């Protein structure tokens, strides 16, 4: 099982509808100077488990953590979208850029390669760059943005 992402702080996350588009974006982002170890992809059931929006796949502590996070942090519903994207056969690209300039350049690459649901998870807030495109995943209404 994938490592549980307790928080997305310091990550730029985007959904790509095909593995090829995600791979192209990752290569371009690496060419911007982002180190390869700071770029990750999540797909399939294993990738979805890393987001585990409800915490159910990580036991009682995972559920408790997500419940607390849902009440205190604005990123909790987003994890459900990323989890659903991975389960649907899409790819979630995670980039941990160094600084705002590198982050914004990565956003430009992701947009140009068809990325959507692009969000930067900062220290105190989430900045949305692109909304979800296409039909939204099937999820409880309280988890929608």
C-alpha positions in Angstrom: 0.0 0.0 0.0 1.2 3.5 -0.8 2.4 5.8 2.0 -0.5 7.8 3.5 -0.3 11.5 2.6 -1.3 13.1 5.8 -1.0 16.5 4.3 -0.4 18.0 0.9 1.3 21.1 2.3 4.1 22.2 0.0 2.7 20.2 -2.9 1.3 21.3 -6.3 -1.2 18.6 -7.3 -2.9 18.1 -10.7 -5.0 15.5 -12.4 -4.1 14.2 -15.9 -6.5 12.1 -17.9 -3.7 10.0 -19.5 -0.4 8.6 -18.2 1.3 10.1 -21.3 0.2 13.6 -20.5 1.3 13.3 -16.9 4.7 11.9 -18.1 5.2 14.8 -20.5 4.3 17.3 -17.8 6.7 15.7 -15.4 9.6 15.8 -17.9 8.9 19.5 -18.6 8.7 20.3 -14.9 12.0 18.5 -14.3 13.5 20.7 -17.1 12.5 23.7 -15.1 14.9 22.6 -12.4 12.6 20.6 -10.1 14.6 17.6 -8.9 13.1 14.3 -10.0 12.7 13.1 -6.4 10.4 16.1 -5.9 8.0 14.8 -8.6 5.7 11.9 -7.9 2.8 10.3 -9.7 -0.2 8.5 -8.2 -2.5 6.2 -10.1 -4.6 3.1 -9.7 -5.6 1.6 -6.3 -2.2 2.0 -4.8 -2.0 5.7 -5.7 -5.5 6.3 -4.5 -4.6 4.7 -1.1 -2.0 7.5 -0.6 -4.8 10.1 -0.6 -7.5 8.0 1.2 -9.9 10.9 1.6 -11.9 9.2 4.4 -8.9 7.5 6.1 -10.8 4.2 6.0 -7.9 2.4 4.3 -5.5 3.4 7.1 -7.5 2.2 10.1 -8.9 4.0 13.1 -6.1 6.5 13.3 -6.4 7.3 9.6 -10.1 8.0 10.0 -9.6 10.1 13.1 -6.9 12.1 11.3 -9.1 12.8 8.3 -12.1 13.7 10.5 -10.0 16.3 12.4 -8.5 17.5 9.1 -11.9 17.9 7.5 -13.0 20.3 10.3 -9.7 22.3 10.4 -8.1 22.2 6.9 -9.5 23.2 3.6 -7.7 20.5 1.6 -9.6 17.5 3.0 -12.3 17.4 0.3 -9.6 17.7 -2.4 -8.1 14.4 -1.3 -11.3 12.7 -2.2 -11.1 14.1 -5.7 -7.5 13.0 -6.1 -8.3 9.5 -4.7 -11.2 9.2 -7.2 -9.0 10.4 -10.1 -6.4 7.7 -9.4 -9.1 5.0 -9.1 -10.6 6.1 -12.4 -7.3 5.4 -14.2 -6.2 9.0 -14.3 -2.8 10.2 -12.9 -2.3 12.6 -10.1 1.0 14.5 -10.5 2.6 15.8 -7.3 5.3 18.5 -7.5 7.2 19.9 -4.5 8.7 23.0 -6.1 11.3 25.2 -4.4 9.7 28.7 -4.2 6.8 30.5 -5.8 8.5 31.1 -9.1 9.2 27.4 -9.7 5.6 26.6 -8.5 4.0 29.0 -10.9 6.2 27.8 -13.8 5.0 24.2 -13.0 1.4 25.4 -13.1 2.0 26.7 -16.6 3.4 23.4 -17.7 0.5 21.5 -16.2 -2.1 23.7 -17.8 -0.4 23.4 -21.2 -0.4 19.6 -20.9 -4.1 19.3 -20.1 -3.8 19.1 -16.3 -6.9 20.0 -14.3 -7.9 20.2 -10.7 -4.6 22.0 -10.2 -4.1 23.1 -6.6 -1.2 24.5 -4.6 -1.3 23.5 -0.9 0.5 26.3 1.0 1.2 26.7 4.7 -2.2 28.3 5.5 -4.3 28.1 2.4 -5.0 26.2 -0.8 -4.7 28.1 -4.1 -6.8 26.7 -6.9 -5.5 27.2 -10.5 -7.8 24.9 -12.4 -11.1 23.4 -11.5 -12.0 19.8 -12.2 -12.9 19.2 -15.8 -15.6 16.8 -16.9 -18.1 14.8 -14.9 -17.2 15.0 -11.2 -16.5 11.7 -9.4 -19.3 10.1 -7.4 -18.8 11.2 -3.8 -20.9 12.4 -0.9 -22.2 16.0 -1.3 -20.4 17.2 1.8 -17.1 16.3 0.1 -17.7 18.5 -2.9 -16.2 21.9 -3.3 
